[in-house]
Amino acid sequence: MPCRMDIQRLLTLVGVLMAAHGGQARAEEASFFGSNQGLEIQPEVDAYYHVSEDARLLLEAQGTSIPTQGNGSIAVGAYGDWMLAPFFRNLASPDQALTRALNLRLGVRYVGTLDPGTVGFSQGLAIQLDVTPRYFLPWSILLSNRNRLQAQWQLGEADSFTFRYRGRFQVQREFDVGHVGLTPFVNVEWIWQAPPAMWVQFRMQAGLQASVHWFGRGQTFEVNYSTVTYLQPSRSWRPVLGVIWYQYF
């Protein structure tokens, strides 16, 4: 019964957040969120290789497609992960970072256009640092606060340097269903950028992860839905559908 009540609370929270944002977004031009810029689809594969129980390497590949704009791009990244302060709590997920109170990540990310469509061609490089503390709340809910710092350049463009801070709060709760770990989650994220030295985006996301142990250290499959609100230079928003495969070795 407590497990069922926890699931109902999480699903109710997801429904309220998405219904509230969707109801305002339907107003399009007249709403605070502005016009709908078209669906974005993001398939992604992340491969983790543990060099020790406290450190691992991450290789990331993410595709992006916006069918209404005929635009497609790919992002690849390489990072080092350091997992600190163990909780001493067992989870079905193979992601060892979820059992730690603090996670540090440092790496580099490249983004390049595959199909310019109506957007145009660009190439970008970013150096990225993540600092993510985690806290266990009542009812086995896990709260995390990812703080991401990004130094970015557009390749081939002078004076293209930008700095971004991305702060994200996420709550999630794992349910052990047989040999599968099911984890619904919701998060909100604010993005600050200089220039123009102001908040430029606001994001809300909900999703579900399923964790299994077929080979290696295990696999996690995720489906998520986001709404991205662009605050600058003008207000608009975009729905984003993501599918991710996390592989752990």
For each residue, the residues with C-beta under 8 A, 3 or more apart:
1: 4 5
2: 5 6 139
3: 6 7 175
4: 1 7 8
5: 1 2 8 9
6: 2 3 9 10 139 140 141 173 175
7: 3 4 10 11 173 175 184
8: 4 5 11 12
9: 5 6 12 13 139
10: 6 7 13 14 171 173 184 186
11: 7 8 14 15 184
12: 8 9 15 16
13: 9 10 16 17 186
14: 10 11 17 18 184 186 206
15: 11 12 18 19
16: 12 13 19 20
17: 13 14 20 21 186 204 206
18: 14 15 21 22 204 206 225 227
19: 15 16 22 23
20: 16 17 23 24
21: 17 18 24 25 33 204 227
22: 18 19 25 26 227
23: 19 20 26
24: 20 21 27 31 32 33
25: 21 22 28 31 33 36 227 237
26: 22 23 31
27: 24 30 31 33
28: 25 31 34 35 36
29: 34 35
30: 27
31: 24 25 26 27 28 34
32: 24 235
33: 21 24 25 27 229 235 236 237
34: 28 29 31 229 230 234 235 236 237
35: 28 29 236 237
36: 25 28 236 237 238 239
37: 66 230 236 237 238
38: 66 67 68 69 238
39: 66 67 68 238 239 240 241
40: 64 65 66 228 238 239 240 241
41: 64 65 66 67 240 241 242
42: 62 63 64 65 240 241 242 243
43: 62 63 242 243 244
44: 60 61 62 63 242 243 244 245
45: 60 61 62 244 245 247
46: 58 59 60 61 244 245 246 247
47: 58 59 60 247 249
48: 56 57 58 81 95 217 246 247 248 249
49: 56 57 58 59 249
50: 53 55 56 96 217 248 249
51: 55 56 57
52: 55 56
53: 50 83 96
54: 82 83 84
55: 50 51 52 80 81 82 83
56: 48 49 50 51 52 80 81 83 96
57: 48 49 51 78 79 80 81
58: 46 47 48 49 77 78 79 80 81 105 107
59: 46 47 49 76 77 78
60: 44 45 46 47 75 76 77 78 79 109
61: 44 45 46 74 75 76
62: 42 43 44 45 74 75 76
63: 42 43 44 72 73 74 75
64: 40 41 42 71 72 73 74 75
65: 40 41 42 71 72
66: 37 38 39 40 41 69 70 71 72 117 119
67: 38 39 41 70
68: 38 39
69: 38 66 117 118 119
70: 66 67 115 117 118
71: 64 65 66 113 115 116 117 118 119
72: 63 64 65 66 113 114 115 117
73: 63 64 111 112 113 114 115
74: 61 62 63 64 111 112 114
75: 60 61 62 63 64 109 110 111 112
76: 59 60 61 62 109 110
77: 58 59 60 107 108 109 110 128
78: 57 58 59 60 107 108
79: 57 58 60 105 106 107 108 128
80: 55 56 57 58 105 106 107
81: 48 55 56 57 58 97 103 104 105
82: 54 55 103 104 105
83: 53 54 55 56 96 97 100 102 103
84: 54 100 101 102 103 104
85: 100 101 102
86: 99 100 101
87: 99 100 101 134 136
88: 99
89: 99 136
90: 99
91: 95 98 99 174 181
92: 174 176 180 181 211
93: 98 174 181 183 209 211 218 220
94: 211 213 217 218 219 220 246 248
95: 48 91 98 211 220 246 248
96: 50 53 56 83 99 100
97: 81 83 100 103 132
98: 91 93 95 134 142
99: 86 87 88 89 90 91 96
100: 83 84 85 86 87 96 97 103 134
101: 84 85 86 87 133 134 135
102: 83 84 85 131 132 133 134
103: 81 82 83 84 97 100 130 131 132 134
104: 81 82 84 129 130 131 132
105: 58 79 80 81 82 128 129 130 132
106: 79 80 128 129 130
107: 58 77 78 79 80 127 128
108: 77 78 79 125 126 127 128
109: 60 75 76 77 125 126 128
110: 75 76 77 123 124 125 126
111: 73 74 75 122 123 124 125 126
112: 73 74 75 122 123 124
113: 71 72 73 116 119 120 121 122 123
114: 72 73 74
115: 70 71 72 73
116: 71 113 119 120 121
117: 66 69 70 71 72
118: 69 70 71
119: 66 69 71 113 116
120: 113 116
121: 113 116
122: 111 112 113 154
123: 110 111 112 113 154 155 156
124: 110 111 112 152 153 154 155
125: 108 109 110 111 152 153 155
126: 108 109 110 111 150 151 152 153
127: 107 108 150 151
128: 77 79 105 106 107 108 109 148 149 150
129: 104 105 106 148 149
130: 103 104 105 106 146 147 148 149
131: 102 103 104 146 147
132: 97 102 103 104 105 144 145 146 147
133: 101 102 144 145
134: 87 98 100 101 102 103 142 143 144 145
135: 101 142 143 144
136: 87 89 140 141 142 143
137: 141 142 143 171
138: 141
139: 2 6 9 173
140: 6 136 173 174
141: 6 136 137 138 171 172 173
142: 98 134 135 136 137 171 172 173 174
143: 134 135 136 137 169 170 171
144: 132 133 134 135 168 169 170 172
145: 132 133 134 167 168 169 170
146: 130 131 132 166 167 168 170
147: 130 131 132 165 166 167
148: 128 129 130 164 165 166 167 168
149: 128 129 130 163 164 165
150: 126 127 128 163 164 165 166
151: 126 127 161 163
152: 124 125 126 161 162 163 164
153: 124 125 126 157 160 161 162
154: 122 123 124 157 160
155: 123 124 125
156: 123
157: 153 154 160
158:
159:
160: 153 154 157
161: 151 152 153
162: 152 153 193 194 195
163: 149 150 151 152 193 194
164: 148 149 150 152 191 192 193
165: 147 148 149 150 191 192 193
166: 146 147 148 150 189 190 191 192
167: 145 146 147 148 189 190 192
168: 144 145 146 148 187 188 189 190 203
169: 143 144 145 187 188 189
170: 143 144 145 146 185 186 187
171: 10 137 141 142 143 185 186 187
172: 141 142 144 183 184 185 186 209
173: 6 7 10 139 140 141 142 183 184 185
174: 91 92 93 140 142 181 182 183 211
175: 3 6 7 181 182 183
176: 92 180 181
177: 180 181 182
178:
179: 212 213
180: 92 176 177 210 211 212
181: 91 92 93 174 175 176 177 209 210 211 212
182: 174 175 177 208 209 210 211
183: 93 172 173 174 175 208 209 210 211
184: 7 10 11 14 172 173 206 207 208 209
185: 170 171 172 173 206 207 208 209
186: 10 13 14 17 170 171 172 204 205 206
187: 168 169 170 171 203 204 205
188: 168 169 202 203 204 205
189: 166 167 168 169 201 202 203 204 205
190: 166 167 168 199 201 202 203
191: 164 165 166 199 200 201 202 203
192: 164 165 166 167 198 199 200
193: 162 163 164 165 196 197 198 200 232
194: 162 163 197
195: 162
196: 193 200 232
197: 193 194
198: 192 193 231 232
199: 190 191 192 202 231 232
200: 191 192 193 196 230 231 232
201: 189 190 191 228 229 230 231
202: 188 189 190 191 199 228 229 231
203: 168 187 188 189 190 191 226 227 228 229
204: 17 18 21 186 187 188 189 226 227
205: 186 187 188 189 224 225 226 227
206: 14 17 18 184 185 186 224 225
207: 184 185 222 223 224 225 242
208: 182 183 184 185 222 223 224
209: 93 172 181 182 183 184 185 220 221 222
210: 180 181 182 183 220 221 222
211: 92 93 94 95 174 180 181 182 183 218 219 220 221
212: 179 180 181 218 219 220 221
213: 94 179 217 218 219
214: 218 219
215: 219
216: 219 247 248 249
217: 48 50 94 213 248 249
218: 93 94 211 212 213 214 248
219: 94 211 212 213 214 215 216 245 246 247 248
220: 93 94 95 209 210 211 212 244 245 246 248
221: 209 210 211 212 243 244 245 246
222: 207 208 209 210 242 243 244 245 246
223: 207 208 242 243
224: 205 206 207 208 241 242 243 244
225: 18 205 206 207 239 240 241 242
226: 203 204 205 239 240 242
227: 18 21 22 25 203 204 205 237 238 239 240
228: 40 201 202 203 237 238 239 240
229: 33 34 201 202 203 235 236 237
230: 34 37 200 201 234 235 236 237 238
231: 198 199 200 201 202 235
232: 193 196 198 199 200
233:
234: 34 230
235: 32 33 34 229 230 231
236: 33 34 35 36 37 229 230
237: 25 33 34 35 36 37 227 228 229 230
238: 36 37 38 39 40 227 228 230
239: 36 39 40 225 226 227 228
240: 39 40 41 42 225 226 227 228
241: 39 40 41 42 224 225
242: 41 42 43 44 207 222 223 224 225 226
243: 42 43 44 221 222 223 224
244: 43 44 45 46 220 221 222 224
245: 44 45 46 219 220 221 222
246: 46 48 94 95 219 220 221 222
247: 45 46 47 48 216 219
248: 48 50 94 95 216 217 218 219 220
249: 47 48 49 50 216 217
